Amino acid sequence: MPACFRPKRSKGAWPPPGVIPFNAWKLPFLNTLIDGDRKHLVEGLGLTVLLGLTFTGLQAYEYGHAAFGFKDGIYSTTFYMATGFHGFHVIVVTIFLIVCFFRARKGHFKPEHHFSFEAAAWYWHFVDVVWLFLFTCIYRWGLGSAISH
């Protein structure tokens, strides 16, 4: 490996030589101040739970009004399996967030003690990203072939 790509080794140095760290007194400090804002945490969690319940309700409505059934072919089977599996995860993470909502209201989360909230947030965002994939592949892509016929 060329010398310019080799990391410089220094025992006990953090960050390693050559790394320019963030200034702790700018954005990281601002995030630290926001960390202790329980009122907005509870409001944000409440809104997120409401969105999760709304999504689940709309998906149930969609299933009840679909023009095809589960066994009507590869598209319908794929549709129900993919969106159903996603919907199941939305329900699970919404329950997870409801628990976090009540814990936040009681003041259980502290800047140094909030792993379950962080895990719920990561899970929620993972489900978000999966939805973007499903929307593109199931709804948008599927709509393209339906319009052309």
N, C-alpha and C positions, 0 to 999 in steps of 0.2 A: 504494500500500500504506500503511495507517495506520502512524503512527510507532511504535505499541506493538508492531507485528509486524516492524518493520525491525530486523535485527541491528545492533548497534553495531559500527562498524569501528574497529579499533585495530591498527596495524601492529606485527607482532612479538609480539603477546600470545597466549599459549597457556595454558590454554584461553581462548577469546574472553570478553570481559567479559560477565557475566550468567550464565555457566555455573558451577555448583557441582560441582567434581570430587570423585571418591572420595578418601577419606583413604588414602594409600598404605600407612600403617602398620597397617591393619586387614585386611580380606579379601585385598587384593592381596599384602600381605606374607606372609600365611598360604599363599596359592597359590605364592608364590616358594619358601617352605620345602618345600612338598610337591613342587615341581618336581624337586628333587634326589634323590628317594626311588626309587632304581633297583630295590631289592628289590620294592617294591609295584608298580612299573611292569611288571616282568617277570611277577609273579604275575597282575596284571590282564590283561596281554596273553595269557598262557597260558590263562586262563579264557575270554577272548573268542574265542580261536582254537578252543578246545574247543566253545564254543557254536556257532560258525560251522560246524564239522565235523558237530556233532550235527544242526543244522538241515538241512544238505545231505543227511545220511543219512536223516533222517525224510522229507524231500521225495522222495527216491528210493524209499523204502518206500511212500509214499502213491501215487506214480505206478504202482508195480507192483501195487497193490491197488485201483486206481480202478475203478468200475463202468462207465466209459465210456472210449472211445478218442479219439484226437486228431481223427478225422474224423466223429465222431458228432453233429455239430450245432454251432450257434453257441456254445452255452455251453461245450462241451468244448474247442472250438478256442480260445476266449477264455481258458479256464482254463489250458490248457497253454502258450499263448503268454505270458500275463501272469506266471504263476508260474514258468515256465521261464526267461523273461528275468530275473526277479528272482533265481531260483536261480543263474543264470550270474553275476550281479553279487555274490551272496554268496560264490561260489567265488573270484572275482577278488579281492575285498576280504579274504577269509580268507588267501589266498596273500600278499597285501600285508602283512597283520598277522603272518604267520609270519616273513616277512623282517624286520619290525620287532622281533619277539620275539628273534630271534638277534642282531640288531644291539644291542638293549637289553642282552642278556646280556653282550655284549662291551664295553659302556660307550660306544657310539658317540654316544648322545644326551646333549646338554648343554643347560642352560637357554637358551643363545644359539644352539644348533645342533640343531634337532629338526623341521625342516619335514616330512620324509617321514613321521614318526610323526603329526604333526598332520594331514597330508593323509589318511593312512589312517583316522584317527579321524573326520574329517569325512565321508569316503566311507562308513564303517561306519554312521554316524548317518543319512546320507541313505538308505541301503538300509533302515535301521530304519523310517524314516518311510514309505517306499514300501510296506513290509510292512503297516503299519497301514492304508493305503489298500486294499491287495489283500485283507487279511483282511476288511475291512468290505464291499467290493464283490463279491468272489468267494465268500467263505465264508459270511459272515453274511447278506448279501442273498440269496444263492443258497439258503441253508437255509430262509429264510422262505417261499419259494414251494414248496419240497419238503414242508414240514410241512403246508401248507394243502391239499394234494391227497390 
